């Protein structure tokens, strides 16, 4: 608590005179509750307040603070949410991105996808998944914002229901490996069929390289060179 109060003092001291004048005495304190935290963030840009300190408060008061923030943010305030997402723990950023995806306005949904795509979040292996994310939303993200984290979230659901999401992610340079691994664990034959179908549709270099790296990794240790021969067959079609 002492460190948090000190951080707020430093943040207030470093702010411009004009910005400091906009802060009320109650704001230059630790957030009393989730509503106060959301209010402070929505009314002050990062240049006007110490977002590193505010991020620690959101972590302490979430998930309630995150839900209130996402629900109250207007279009012109979304940039404040993006800055906060860069500073909070990955699971708080995940919650923020998912909640933004449930809003009706496209600007919020676009920011949600941006937050979920962030490498910092997608590659965070220590994210606590918490309660299952709604499957329809995950299937949408599989197409719009695929990544290793989305593949992990799909794993919270029955495989057959999640299968379309895994198949969609075979086109993702970041998620092709976990997606194929999940399909292969269920049924190697149908997994291979889905992969071949995707390989025939692949038109971009990043997707082709991602599939190639995944195949090279699976071919390691196989004496028959199965996957390498499969690539040759497709290339010669």
CORGIMO-V136342 format. One line per field, one symbol per residue. ss: DSSP state (a for helix, b for strand, c for the rest). A space follows every 50 residues. Layout:
ss = ???
//
This chain:
ss = caaaaaaaaaaaaaccaaaaacccaaaccccccaaaaaaaaaaccaaacc aaaaaaaaaaaccaaaaaaaaaccaaaaaaaaaaaccccaaaaaaaaaaa accccaaaaaaaaaaaacaaaaccccccccccccaaaaaaaaaacccaaa aaaaccccaaaaaaaaaaaaaccccaaaaaaaaaaacaaaaaaaaaaaaa acccaaaaaaaaaaaaaaaccccccaaaaaaaaaacc
//
